Amino acid sequence: MKRDLTEGPVMKAVLLFTWPMLLGNLLQQCYNMADTWIVGKALGSQALAAVGSAFTLMTFLTSILIGLCMGAGSLCAIYFGRKEEESVQKRMRAAFLFIGAVSLILQFLSLLSLHGLLWIMRVPAEIYGLMYSYVKIILYGIIFVFLYNYFSCMLRALGNSLVPLIFLGVGTVGNIVLDFLFVMVWHFGVEGAAAATVAAQAFSGIGIMVYSLSKEKMFRGYRLSRKNIFIGGRLCREEPSKKYDFGRNVFHEVVVNSLAASVQQSIMNFGILMVQSLVNSFGTVVMAAFTVGVKIDAFAYMPVQEFGNAFSVFIAQNYGAKKEDRMMQGVKKSVKLVVIFCLIVSFFVYLFAPSLIQIFVESGEKEIIAAGTQYLRTEGRFYWGIGLLFLFYGYYRAVELPIMSVVLTVISLGTRVVLSYLLAPQIGEMMIWYAILIGWILADTVGAIVYCRRRRGQ
């Protein structure tokens, strides 16, 4: 199940490592689409708008945890590339304690301030109750989101991308089945859709944790006992003669790398949340169209997003192993592959945009179909922009320059938010779609300039 990405043909290694991650995200997107279809068909456009807007909020909240896990995973992949197993274990345990604590705090604060969050999002009165009921239940799944993403990122850092796929796949299938039962058969409404999601998250999170602790030797030491506790800066394993120095340097390294990746992820999704808030001000039709369009977007560029995550692990392991030439080969081949793939996807999305929108809404909802088609045909032409950005995010995270990922995200999302809020009220929602494209292209330009300067400086 494990792959050493520092050996063998470059693209073969990356693609073989990518496919389980790609399939896992494909399953997740299939669930998102199934959820959107079930809610849209069974509960109507208002419920669809509420669940779609809630999805944006939850994506922002969970992105904080996912970013922390990704940052810690990149750090562990670097040490794994150096063949320093003890160093990997120290950082894995530090990350578990740190991110676990953040998860509990985030869940508590989110439940406490839920009304305030919905007020910030400017949720229309007609769907406020639906969205509140949905989100209140979904928030209880945050701790399970942490468990799944933590163990997934750690396993991937060790070269194992298959096990996370298995647990995500089973959870996704279960989610769709429960969604169908709770919403379409038993008519539990949006609360049923939320409960189905939390149940699936619980299975995936707890399941992958049990597997990792019982099967993977690198996770030994997580089993707490009187002789294996965190006290005074040290974590002692069961053998009294062996102690792992769990001091400030290790914890500081984990926190810095984790926070940088988390800030990048959360800024990205906070910007999306701000855009969602502005979209909400245009009414239910635009909200529903945006909800469907974003789902199709996510499905369309999902392969390059997961390829970017796999590319990041490849770069991190080879960076740790000091294989610069192999890194360079990976960058060149990955850029070509991503651009070609995105152009092909853009062609099909542009061509079939109306039909794609009608998968999720009734044919009589002509206003929603028109608005959604407009969004997809504007956005879909520039998927190469977000594809390259995923590569830049992964690269800078892997070479211990996570602050650059933050900078690129600020440029991309800052441009999107500023232009949208300044011009959309006068020009209309089309300005929101164009602002997204402009942000992608500016961030790509800066990322390429910094990469070229870094290469010349080596």
C-alpha positions, 0 to 999 in steps of 0.5 A: 500500500505504501509508495516511495516517491523518491524512486522510479519513473516520476510521473508513474510514481505521482499518478499511481499515488494520485489515483486513490486520492482522485477516486476518493474525491470523486466519491466525495463529489458524487456524494455532494451531487447526490445530496444536492440532487436529493435536496433539490428534487425532494425539498425544493429550491429554498432548501437547495439554497439553504443547504448550498449556502451551509455547504460554503460555511462548513467548507470554511470551518472544516478548511481550518482543520484540513489545512492544519492536517495538510501542513503537518502531513507535508512536514512529516513527508519531508522527514519521511523522505530523509528516512528519519522515522523517529522524527516523523513519529514525534511530529505526528504525535505533536500534530495530533494533540495540537489539531485535536485541541483546535477541533474541539475549540472550533466545534464549541465556538461554532455552536455557540456563535451560530446565529452570528455566523448566519447573520454575517452571511446575510442569509435571506429570511425565507431560508434562515430557519432551514439553514439554521436547522441544517448547520446546527446538526452538521457542526457536531461532525467537526471532530470526525472531520478532524479524525479522518483528515488527520489520519489520512494526511499522515498515512499519505505522508508515509506513501499510503493513499489507498487506506484513506480511499477505502474509508472515505468510499464506504462512508460516502456510499453510506452517506448517500444511502442514509440521505435517500432514506432520511430525506426521500423515504422518511421525510426528515427534511434538511435535518435528515440530510445533516444527520446522514452526513454526520453519521458517515463522517463518524464512520470514516473518522473513527474507522481510519483511526482504529485502522491506523492505531492497530496496523501502522507501526508509525502510530505506536505511542498513541496508546496512552497509559501511565507510562505513555503520557504528555507531561512536562514537555516529554512523551514517554513510551511504555518502555521506561528506557525510551523517551521521545523529546517532545520539547518546544522545537518539535511542537513549534515546527509542527504549529508553524507549518500547520498554521501556515497551511491552515491560514492558506486554506481558511483564507481561501474558503473565507474568501469563498464565504464572503463571495457566498454572502454577496451572492446571497444578497442577489436573491434565491435564484442566484443563490440556487444557481451558484450552489449548483454551479459550485458543485459542478465546478468542484467536480470538474477541477477535482482531479487537478486538486487531488493531483496537486495534493499528491504532487505536494507529497511527491515534492516533499519526499524528494525535497527531504531526500535532496533530489532536486533534479527529480523535483524539477522533472516532476514540476515540468511534467505536472504543469503540462498534464494539468493544463491539458486536462483543464482545457479539455474539461473546460471545453465540455463544461462550456458545451454542456452547461445548460444540461449540467444545471438541469441535472439538479433543478427542474426544467421549469426553473428557467431563471436558475438554469440561465443564471447557472449556465452563465456562471459555468460558461464564464468560470469554466473557460479558465479552469487552467488558472485554478489547476496551476494554483493547486500546483503552486500551493502544493509545491510551496507547502512541500519545500518549507515555504508555506507562507507563499501559499498564504500569499498566493491565496491572499492575492487570489481571494483578495482580488475576488472579494474586493472586485466583487464587493466594489463592482457587483452591486453596480454591474451585477452578479457577472462581476463576481464570476469575472473577479474569480478568474482575475484572482486566479490569473494574478496569483498564478503570475506571482507564483510563477515569478517566485518559483523562477527566482527561487530556481535561479537562486539555487 
